[in-house]
Amino acid sequence: MKKPNICMLTNLFPPVFGGAEIYASELSKTLAKDGNKVMVLTRRVHNTESHENMNHMKI
C-alpha cells in the first residue's frame, strides 16, 4: 500500500520551542520515519532558511 503525503501546518516550528512546536516536530519526525512523505508549513523565523530538509521532511 502506498504511504500518504502529509502536510503539517503549524504557526511555529523549531528552532522556536514551546509545547505545540515540540509536539508538531516529534509527530512529523515519527510520521517521516514510518515512510510517509512529510512537509511542514510554518512561518519563517528571523535568520532561518526559507526552505530546508530535516529528518526526511521538507520544511
ChimeraX attribute file (.defattr): number of C-alpha atoms within 10 A of each C-alpha:
attribute: neighborCount
match mode: 1-to-1
recipient: residues
	/A:1	3
	/A:2	6
	/A:3	9
	/A:4	11
	/A:5	12
	/A:6	15
	/A:7	15
	/A:8	14
	/A:9	13
	/A:10	14
	/A:11	10
	/A:12	19
	/A:13	22
	/A:14	12
	/A:15	10
	/A:16	9
	/A:17	12
	/A:18	11
	/A:19	7
	/A:20	13
	/A:21	17
	/A:22	16
	/A:23	13
	/A:24	18
	/A:25	17
	/A:26	12
	/A:27	13
	/A:28	22
	/A:29	17
	/A:30	14
	/A:31	17
	/A:32	18
	/A:33	14
	/A:34	9
	/A:35	13
	/A:36	18
	/A:37	17
	/A:38	22
	/A:39	18
	/A:40	20
	/A:41	16
	/A:42	15
	/A:43	12
	/A:44	14
	/A:45	13
	/A:46	7
	/A:47	6
	/A:48	9
	/A:49	9
	/A:50	11
	/A:51	11
	/A:52	10
	/A:53	10
	/A:54	9
	/A:55	12
	/A:56	16
	/A:57	19
	/A:58	14
	/A:59	19
